[in-house]
């Protein structure tokens, strides 16, 4: 399959946006993050809430797409060694080192006063690594599925009608609602096991599967990345108007709650679609300037949260103005995380194995 130049910049950007989102959470008026400043900032929080709508769904669509390419490129054992290691090794290493340091650092100073035993039992080790847990489970389940059908010589070929993009977008949220309906059937979708959330696994599963289908059905991919951005934004504004009308003026009732959820998921699919289209236009050709940043994005994401926690605690101690503290969090965290990648991972074989899972 031909190399698509915009996929790496898109993956890197979606991961690096974690710096913005977590820096903004320091100044969230809800004071619900690991470290909270006494001041609050409305604009970064509003932007982070907007980015949150599409960031991880788009990431999992992209992950499903790349999974399908990899599972067809490598033999099963090679896939397990190359791809599963890419998520499992950094997950284990960061959970037992970086996140444990973070836990020790914040434990005396924040609302998170769990004991060290609870760090493991109640899942404090997960923190920003939840997406690696999701990917590990998706990789294992779907790799086993493809291994089975290949061994039985069963052809994986799901037939989908060639629908208009907006019809696709209106149908896709039904998959999300269908999975949530499992709770009504008694499936424990809101349970946790050592911090591993079944809801998070189920929540992002439709996006991963859709990415897989995009890779298998070229016409789905071609349809999804060619939305008219102007019409897409107009559609988004109409959805928003209907949504806020329901939230602000309609009575509380089950049917309206379902419609509200449907509109939320529809906005997620639409924004993910706009994300793919925008990157396909911006990075239609290979961009050499993005190569180092793209290669460092994984490490930067793994490092960034501990750096933000330490810097934010220091800035709060210094009583820095909110906007200055936020700007310094963004810039200094980015520079330190990229520097750590260059120092510990970029040219260090051990670092590449432990922090990027490259074996």
KANORSUL-V979141 format. One record per backbone hydrogen bond with DSSP energy under -1.0 kcal/mol. CO is the residue of the C=O (numbers start at 1). NH is the residue of the N-H. E is the energy in kcal/mol with one decimal. If there is no record, write none. Layout:
co=<CO CO>
nh=<NH NH>
e=<E E>
//
This chain:
co=<4 6 7 8 9 10 11 12 13 15 16 17 18 19 20 21 24 25 26 27 28 42 43 44 45 46 47 48 51 54 55 56 57 58 59 60 61 62 63 64 65 66 67 68 70 75 76 77 78 79 79 84 84 85 87 88 89 90 91 92 94 97 98 99 100 101 102 103 106 111 115 117 118 119 123 126 129 129 130 131 132 133 134 135 136 137 138 139 140 141 142 143 144 145 146 147 148 149 155 161 164 165 166 167 168 171 172 173 174 175 176 177 179 180 182 183 187 188 191 193 196 197 198 199 200 204 205 206 207 208 209 210 211 212 213 217 218 219 220 221 223 228 229 230 231 232 233 234 235 236 237 238 239 240 241 242 243 244 245 246 253 254 255 256 257 258 259 260 261 262 263 264 265 266 267 268 269 270 271 272 273 274 275 276 277 278 279 287 288 290 291 292 296 297 298 299 300 303 304 305 306 307 308 309 310 311 312 313 314 315 321 322 323 324 325 326 327 328 329 330 331 332 333 334 335 336 337 338 339 340 341 341 345 348 349 350 351 352 357>
nh=<7 10 11 12 13 14 15 16 17 18 19 21 22 23 24 25 27 28 37 41 31 46 47 48 49 50 51 52 55 58 59 60 61 62 63 64 65 66 67 68 69 70 71 72 74 79 80 81 82 83 84 87 88 89 91 92 93 94 95 96 99 101 102 103 104 105 106 107 110 113 119 121 122 125 126 129 132 133 134 135 136 137 138 139 140 141 142 143 144 145 146 147 148 149 150 151 152 154 157 163 168 169 170 171 172 174 175 177 178 179 180 181 182 183 187 186 189 191 198 196 193 201 202 203 204 208 209 210 211 212 213 214 215 216 217 221 222 223 224 225 226 232 233 234 235 236 237 238 239 240 241 242 243 244 245 246 247 248 249 250 257 258 259 260 261 262 263 264 265 266 267 268 269 270 271 272 273 274 275 276 277 278 279 280 281 282 283 290 291 294 295 296 300 301 302 303 304 307 308 309 310 311 312 313 314 315 316 317 318 320 325 326 327 328 329 330 331 332 333 334 335 336 337 338 339 340 341 342 343 344 345 346 348 352 353 354 355 358 359>
e=<-1.3 -2.0 -2.7 -2.7 -2.4 -2.5 -1.8 -2.9 -1.9 -1.6 -1.8 -2.5 -2.5 -2.0 -2.4 -1.5 -1.5 -1.4 -3.0 -2.2 -1.9 -2.6 -2.6 -2.5 -2.3 -1.9 -2.7 -2.3 -2.5 -2.7 -1.9 -2.6 -2.1 -2.4 -2.3 -2.4 -2.1 -2.5 -2.4 -2.0 -1.6 -2.4 -3.1 -1.2 -2.5 -2.7 -2.3 -2.1 -2.9 -2.8 -1.3 -1.0 -2.7 -1.6 -1.5 -2.4 -2.7 -2.7 -1.9 -1.7 -2.8 -2.4 -2.2 -2.2 -2.4 -2.4 -2.4 -1.9 -1.8 -1.8 -1.1 -2.3 -2.1 -1.7 -1.6 -3.1 -1.2 -1.4 -2.2 -2.5 -2.5 -2.3 -2.9 -3.0 -2.3 -2.6 -2.7 -2.3 -2.1 -1.9 -2.5 -2.4 -2.3 -2.4 -2.1 -2.2 -2.1 -3.7 -1.1 -1.4 -2.3 -2.7 -1.7 -1.5 -2.4 -1.6 -1.5 -2.3 -2.5 -1.7 -1.9 -1.7 -1.1 -1.6 -2.3 -1.3 -2.3 -1.3 -2.2 -1.9 -1.8 -1.6 -2.4 -3.4 -1.5 -1.7 -2.5 -2.2 -2.3 -2.0 -2.4 -2.4 -1.7 -1.5 -3.0 -1.7 -2.9 -1.7 -2.5 -1.8 -1.1 -2.9 -2.3 -1.9 -2.7 -2.1 -2.2 -2.1 -2.4 -2.4 -2.2 -2.2 -2.8 -2.8 -1.6 -2.1 -2.5 -2.4 -2.4 -1.2 -2.1 -2.3 -2.2 -2.6 -2.4 -2.7 -2.5 -2.1 -2.4 -2.6 -2.4 -1.8 -2.5 -2.6 -2.7 -2.3 -2.1 -2.4 -2.2 -2.3 -2.5 -2.6 -2.2 -2.2 -1.5 -2.6 -2.5 -1.2 -1.0 -3.1 -2.2 -1.6 -2.9 -2.4 -2.0 -2.4 -2.5 -1.5 -2.5 -2.5 -2.3 -2.8 -3.1 -1.8 -1.8 -2.8 -2.5 -1.8 -1.9 -2.0 -2.9 -2.7 -2.4 -2.6 -2.4 -2.2 -2.3 -2.5 -1.6 -1.8 -2.4 -2.8 -2.7 -2.4 -2.4 -2.6 -1.9 -2.5 -2.5 -3.2 -2.0 -3.4 -1.1 -2.4 -1.7 -2.8 -2.7 -2.3 -1.1>
//
